């Protein structure tokens, strides 16, 4: 099975409730010469799971960040979803906060939180959902 190396992107900002500094996981991007349209936000279930697995890899030190990622509730539909939860107080901000984080990250200050390999077929399945966001820093 062929695989692809993917970067998990994050942005550091405080929790809106307790001000604890968080790494907000917001996206995935292929590591090797990506095109902007390959950027995938983590507000889709497949992308959340993929980011969690890369962050929780045994050779990394980001397992605590992986544990803070929530799956989309079964009743919630559509694009708007924030997978991040505060590790200190447990606050789960709404999608408006996540949207603001994504906008700020797009203008700089984002972090390569982790890198890992994912199956190409799984990446294509996540990418096949027509997410329509272009990452400007490829």
DOGU-603426 format. One line per 2 residues: number of its first residue (from 0); their letters; for each residue x, y, z of N, C-alpha, C. Coordinates in nm, 4 decimals. Layout:
% DOGU-603426
NUM	A	X/Y/Z/X/Y/Z/X/Y/Z | ... $
END
This chain:
% DOGU-603426
0	XX	0.0847/-0.1175/0.0000/0.0000/0.0000/0.0000/0.0895/0.1240/0.0000 | 0.0615/0.2166/-0.0913/0.1421/0.3383/-0.0976/0.0924/0.4395/0.0050 $
2	XX	0.1863/0.5231/0.0487/0.1520/0.6226/0.1497/0.2059/0.7588/0.1083 | 0.1594/0.8596/0.1769/0.1923/0.9979/0.1493/0.2303/1.0645/0.2814 $
4	XX	0.3335/1.1459/0.2801/0.3706/1.2186/0.4015/0.2863/1.3447/0.4120 | 0.2272/1.3645/0.5296/0.1349/1.4759/0.5517/0.1764/1.5538/0.6760 $
6	XX	0.1715/1.6862/0.6662/0.1960/1.7745/0.7801/0.0641/1.8078/0.8479 | 0.0637/1.8070/0.9804/-0.0506/1.8539/1.0582/-0.0184/1.9972/1.0983 $
8	XX	-0.1053/2.0896/1.0613/-0.0830/2.2312/1.0883/-0.1637/2.2767/1.2089 | -0.1030/2.3630/1.2897/-0.1685/2.4136/1.4105/-0.1405/2.5637/1.4243 $
10	XX	-0.2133/2.6248/1.5152/-0.1956/2.7669/1.5440/-0.2072/2.7843/1.6949 | -0.1161/2.8592/1.7538/-0.1190/2.8780/1.8985/-0.2036/2.9995/1.9346 $
12	XX	-0.3047/2.9749/2.0165/-0.3936/3.0809/2.0661/-0.4554/3.0326/2.1966 | -0.4926/3.1248/2.2853/-0.5486/3.0828/2.4143/-0.6931/3.0347/2.4047 $
14	XX	-0.7298/2.9513/2.5011/-0.8690/2.9095/2.5169/-0.9503/3.0337/2.5505 | -1.0673/3.0477/2.4904/-1.1489/3.1667/2.5156/-1.2095/3.1670/2.6554 $
16	XX	-1.2150/3.0524/2.7198/-1.2738/3.0440/2.8535/-1.1693/3.0624/2.9644 | -1.0584/2.9884/2.9572/-0.9617/2.9902/3.0690/-0.8267/3.0516/3.0327 $
18	XX	-0.8075/3.0909/2.9084/-0.6832/3.1520/2.8583/-0.5630/3.0586/2.8564 | -0.5867/2.9279/2.8725/-0.4785/2.8303/2.8622/-0.4265/2.8301/2.7181 $
20	XX	-0.2932/2.8365/2.6967/-0.2421/2.8369/2.5590/-0.2628/2.7006/2.4914 | -0.3227/2.7034/2.3733/-0.3544/2.5809/2.2989/-0.2885/2.5817/2.1621 $
22	XX	-0.2587/2.4617/2.1141/-0.2265/2.4449/1.9734/-0.3552/2.4001/1.9062 | -0.4200/2.4884/1.8328/-0.5436/2.4589/1.7607/-0.5065/2.3879/1.6311 $
24	XX	-0.5433/2.2624/1.6194/-0.5153/2.1849/1.4984/-0.6205/2.2235/1.3948 | -0.5746/2.2785/1.2827/-0.6710/2.3294/1.1846/-0.6582/2.2688/1.0457 $
26	XX	-0.5469/2.2013/1.0123/-0.5371/2.1526/0.8762/-0.4318/2.0476/0.8519 | -0.4417/1.9879/0.7342/-0.3478/1.8867/0.6848/-0.2998/1.9299/0.5464 $
28	XX	-0.1720/1.9040/0.5194/-0.1153/1.9422/0.3908/-0.0049/1.8432/0.3550 | -0.0028/1.7914/0.2311/0.1070/1.7032/0.1922/0.2408/1.7741/0.2114 $
30	XX	0.3414/1.7006/0.2554/0.4712/1.7597/0.2878/0.5549/1.7957/0.1650 | 0.5456/1.7164/0.0605/0.6352/1.7342/-0.0535/0.5701/1.8145/-0.1651 $
32	XX	0.6167/1.9340/-0.1854/0.5707/2.0228/-0.2929/0.4190/2.0224/-0.3100 | 0.3471/2.0613/-0.2075/0.2012/2.0602/-0.2179/0.1498/2.1723/-0.3080 $
34	XX	0.0345/2.1514/-0.3602/-0.0381/2.2576/-0.4286/-0.1345/2.3159/-0.3262 | -0.1650/2.4420/-0.3391/-0.2522/2.5090/-0.2437/-0.3868/2.4425/-0.2255 $
36	XX	-0.4416/2.3866/-0.3326/-0.5738/2.3240/-0.3243/-0.5714/2.1893/-0.2530 | -0.4533/2.1386/-0.2183/-0.4437/2.0131/-0.1438/-0.4615/2.0325/0.0061 $
38	XX	-0.4658/2.1560/0.0504/-0.4876/2.1854/0.1921/-0.6246/2.1328/0.2346 | -0.6300/2.0686/0.3496/-0.7533/2.0096/0.4010/-0.7746/2.0549/0.5442 $
40	XX	-0.8881/2.1146/0.5718/-0.9164/2.1581/0.7082/-0.9656/2.0404/0.7920 | -0.9494/2.0519/0.9225/-0.9856/1.9426/1.0133/-1.1306/1.9488/1.0588 $
42	XX	-1.2152/2.0210/0.9889/-1.3559/2.0217/1.0277/-1.4368/1.9145/0.9540 | -1.3679/1.8119/0.9054/-1.4315/1.6946/0.8472/-1.3877/1.5718/0.9267 $
44	XX	-1.4769/1.4764/0.9498/-1.4426/1.3599/1.0325/-1.3189/1.2837/0.9874 | -1.3045/1.2566/0.8598/-1.1882/1.1834/0.8116/-1.0586/1.2574/0.8382 $
46	XX	-1.0617/1.3883/0.8231/-0.9427/1.4695/0.8484/-0.9102/1.4754/0.9976 | -1.0113/1.4795/1.0822/-0.9890/1.4790/1.2275/-0.9204/1.3490/1.2679 $
48	XX	-0.9707/1.2378/1.2194/-0.9126/1.1083/1.2525/-0.7688/1.0975/1.2030 | -0.7438/1.1448/1.0823/-0.6099/1.1402/1.0251/-0.5133/1.2258/1.1076 $
50	XX	-0.5540/1.3463/1.1421/-0.4699/1.4344/1.2238/-0.4424/1.3721/1.3598 | -0.5441/1.3122/1.4200/-0.5276/1.2490/1.5513/-0.4236/1.1365/1.5451 $
52	XX	-0.4305/1.0544/1.4413/-0.3356/0.9430/1.4286/-0.1925/0.9923/1.4072 | -0.1752/1.0955/1.3265/-0.0408/1.1495/1.3041/0.0130/1.2108/1.4335 $
54	XX	-0.0693/1.2857/1.5040/-0.0265/1.3490/1.6292/0.0037/1.2465/1.7390 | -0.0677/1.1341/1.7382/-0.0520/1.0330/1.8435/0.0566/0.9302/1.8142 $
56	XX	0.1302/0.9483/1.7059/0.2356/0.8519/1.6694/0.3334/0.8349/1.7853 | 0.3787/0.7115/1.8095/0.4651/0.6838/1.9243/0.5989/0.7582/1.9223 $
58	XX	0.6474/0.7985/1.8054/0.7770/0.8654/1.7989/0.7676/1.0176/1.8155 | 0.6479/1.0695/1.8408/0.6298/1.2135/1.8567/0.5963/1.2519/1.9990 $
60	XX	0.5908/1.3814/2.0236/0.5564/1.4312/2.1568/0.4280/1.5141/2.1528 | 0.3382/1.4791/2.0619/0.2137/1.5543/2.0458/0.0895/1.4726/2.0808 $
62	XX	0.1062/1.3648/2.1561/-0.0083/1.2806/2.1929/-0.1106/1.3576/2.2750 | -0.0658/1.4535/2.3564/-0.1596/1.5333/2.4352/-0.2484/1.6192/2.3455 $
64	XX	-0.1942/1.6662/2.2349/-0.2738/1.7441/2.1390/-0.3740/1.6522/2.0695 | -0.3310/1.5317/2.0347/-0.4201/1.4345/1.9706/-0.5394/1.4040/2.0601 $
66	XX	-0.5168/1.3954/2.1902/-0.6244/1.3636/2.2847/-0.7266/1.4761/2.2956 | -0.6914/1.5956/2.2505/-0.7824/1.7100/2.2591/-0.8701/1.7263/2.1351 $
68	XX	-0.8552/1.6380/2.0371/-0.9359/1.6474/1.9153/-1.0629/1.5650/1.9288 | -1.1748/1.6283/1.9035/-1.3071/1.5655/1.9116/-1.3547/1.5226/1.7740 $
70	XX	-1.4286/1.4158/1.7690/-1.4994/1.3798/1.6466/-1.6271/1.4617/1.6384 | -1.6742/1.4798/1.5191/-1.8001/1.5522/1.4984/-1.9145/1.4721/1.5605 $
72	XX	-2.0009/1.5381/1.6383/-2.1168/1.4674/1.6938/-2.2056/1.4136/1.5814 | -2.2695/1.3017/1.6038/-2.3518/1.2372/1.5009/-2.4630/1.3282/1.4496 $
74	XX	-2.5164/1.4147/1.5340/-2.6274/1.5012/1.4930/-2.5825/1.6217/1.4114 | -2.4519/1.6516/1.4101/-2.4039/1.7724/1.3440/-2.3694/1.7436/1.1986 $
76	XX	-2.4162/1.8276/1.1107/-2.3900/1.8122/0.9681/-2.3264/1.9395/0.9138 | -2.2767/1.9311/0.7919/-2.2223/2.0487/0.7263/-2.0763/2.0716/0.7579 $
78	XX	-2.0267/2.1760/0.7049/-1.8853/2.2065/0.7094/-1.8406/2.2588/0.8454 | -1.9224/2.3318/0.9146/-1.8809/2.4045/1.0331/-1.8689/2.3152/1.1553 $
80	XX	-1.7452/2.2951/1.1975/-1.7180/2.2093/1.3122/-1.5804/2.2434/1.3663 | -1.5665/2.2522/1.4980/-1.4370/2.2741/1.5618/-1.3982/2.1462/1.6342 $
82	XX	-1.2927/2.0767/1.5901/-1.2541/1.9523/1.6557/-1.1736/1.9722/1.7844 | -1.1292/2.0945/1.8117/-1.0387/2.1211/1.9238/-1.1119/2.1431/2.0550 $
84	XX	-1.0539/2.0875/2.1617/-1.1068/2.1038/2.2974/-0.9903/2.1468/2.3861 | -1.0152/2.2334/2.4815/-0.9103/2.2806/2.5720/-0.8652/2.1666/2.6629 $
86	XX	-0.7342/2.1471/2.6718/-0.6787/2.0429/2.7574/-0.6833/2.0783/2.9044 | -0.7035/2.2057/2.9364/-0.7063/2.2486/3.0773/-0.8477/2.2470/3.1348 $
88	XX	-0.9410/2.3145/3.0665/-1.0767/2.3260/3.1223/-1.1804/2.2419/3.0478 | -1.1428/2.1840/2.9339/-1.2341/2.1006/2.8575/-1.3305/2.1771/2.7685 $
90	XX	-1.3152/2.3084/2.7597/-1.4060/2.3896/2.6775/-1.3951/2.3500/2.5302 | -1.5102/2.3382/2.4653/-1.5176/2.3047/2.3239/-1.5842/2.4228/2.2543 $
92	XX	-1.5035/2.5132/2.2016/-1.5545/2.6350/2.1381/-1.6338/2.6013/2.0129 | -1.7215/2.6911/1.9733/-1.8025/2.6665/1.8533/-1.7195/2.6918/1.7267 $
94	XX	-1.7804/2.6683/1.6141/-1.7091/2.6759/1.4875/-1.6675/2.8172/1.4529 | -1.7344/2.9202/1.5073/-1.6952/3.0587/1.4785/-1.5531/3.0856/1.5292 $
96	XX	-1.5213/3.0319/1.6474/-1.3881/3.0479/1.7039/-1.2862/2.9768/1.6139 | -1.3188/2.8557/1.5714/-1.2308/2.7804/1.4817/-1.2098/2.8562/1.3510 $
98	XX	-1.3140/2.9158/1.2974/-1.3051/2.9923/1.1739/-1.2098/3.1109/1.1922 | -1.2170/3.1766/1.3073/-1.1260/3.2868/1.3368/-0.9813/3.2397/1.3467 $
100	XX	-0.9604/3.1232/1.4079/-0.8260/3.0651/1.4189/-0.7716/3.0361/1.2791 | -0.8538/2.9774/1.1947/-0.8132/2.9456/1.0582/-0.7744/3.0723/0.9823 $
102	XX	-0.8528/3.1783/0.9969/-0.8215/3.3045/0.9299/-0.6906/3.3643/0.9800 | -0.6684/3.3616/1.1110/-0.5431/3.4145/1.1656/-0.4244/3.3300/1.1211 $
104	XX	-0.4401/3.1980/1.1198/-0.3322/3.1091/1.0781/-0.2955/3.1329/0.9318 | -0.3954/3.1596/0.8512/-0.3732/3.1837/0.7092/-0.2844/3.3059/0.6868 $
106	XX	-0.2860/3.3995/0.7811/-0.2062/3.5213/0.7689/-0.0726/3.5119/0.8413 | -0.0350/3.3935/0.8871/0.0974/3.3741/0.9463/0.0930/3.3218/1.0873 $
108	XX	0.2062/3.2709/1.1313/0.2192/3.2218/1.2674/0.1772/3.0778/1.2875 | 0.1467/3.0046/1.1807/0.1051/2.8660/1.1951/0.2257/2.7783/1.2250 $
110	XX	0.1983/2.6616/1.2793/0.3001/2.5696/1.3297/0.2866/2.4354/1.2586 | 0.3999/2.3758/1.2223/0.4007/2.2360/1.1767/0.3993/2.1523/1.3036 $
112	XX	0.2823/2.1062/1.3448/0.2679/2.0340/1.4718/0.3264/1.8931/1.4658 | 0.3091/1.8257/1.3537/0.3576/1.6885/1.3390/0.3605/1.6527/1.1912 $
114	XX	0.4320/1.5478/1.1613/0.4373/1.4951/1.0254/0.4261/1.3433/1.0345 | 0.3529/1.2855/0.9425/0.3355/1.1407/0.9427/0.2915/1.0907/0.8074 $
116	XX	0.2923/0.9599/0.7924/0.2521/0.8992/0.6664/0.1093/0.8461/0.6778 | 0.0340/0.8668/0.5714/-0.1042/0.8184/0.5646/-0.1226/0.7453/0.4318 $
118	XX	-0.2106/0.6464/0.4277/-0.2364/0.5763/0.3014/-0.2916/0.6721/0.1952 | -0.2419/0.6593/0.0730/-0.2842/0.7468/-0.0357/-0.4350/0.7370/-0.0584 $
120	XX	-0.4912/0.6158/-0.0548/-0.6353/0.6010/-0.0768/-0.7161/0.6745/0.0306 | -0.6679/0.6706/0.1538/-0.7369/0.7420/0.2613/-0.7277/0.8928/0.2398 $
122	XX	-0.6107/0.9411/0.1986/-0.5940/1.0838/0.1703/-0.6881/1.1270/0.0583 | -0.6956/1.0477/-0.0462/-0.7845/1.0814/-0.1583/-0.9304/1.0841/-0.1148 $
124	XX	-0.9683/0.9947/-0.0239/-1.1063/0.9931/0.0251/-1.1375/1.1204/0.1034 | -1.0435/1.1652/0.1853/-1.0634/1.2892/0.2603/-1.0645/1.4081/0.1648 $
126	XX	-0.9716/1.4090/0.0701/-0.9619/1.5189/-0.0265/-1.0797/1.5201/-0.1223 | -1.1441/1.4075/-0.1451/-1.2526/1.3992/-0.2417/-1.3818/1.4652/-0.1975 $
128	XX	-1.3812/1.5260/-0.0822/-1.5044/1.5879/-0.0322/-1.5224/1.7315/-0.0778 | -1.4379/1.7781/-0.1664/-1.4555/1.9103/-0.2258/-1.4507/2.0236/-0.1260 $
130	XX	-1.3425/2.0339/-0.0515/-1.3380/2.1305/0.0571/-1.3197/2.2742/0.0107 | -1.2592/2.2950/-0.1040/-1.2600/2.4259/-0.1649/-1.1852/2.5381/-0.0942 $
132	XX	-1.0871/2.5073/-0.0115/-1.0066/2.6117/0.0515/-0.8660/2.6024/-0.0059 | -0.8084/2.7144/-0.0386/-0.6739/2.7186/-0.0951/-0.5775/2.7679/0.0126 $
134	XX	-0.4727/2.6916/0.0401/-0.3725/2.7326/0.1396/-0.2665/2.8170/0.0687 | -0.2470/2.9407/0.1096/-0.1605/3.0320/0.0349/-0.0115/3.0120/0.0543 $
136	XX	0.0339/2.9333/0.1507/0.1761/2.9254/0.1805/0.2364/2.7922/0.1399 | 0.2141/2.7514/0.0176/0.2711/2.6251/-0.0316/0.3975/2.6503/-0.1083 $
END
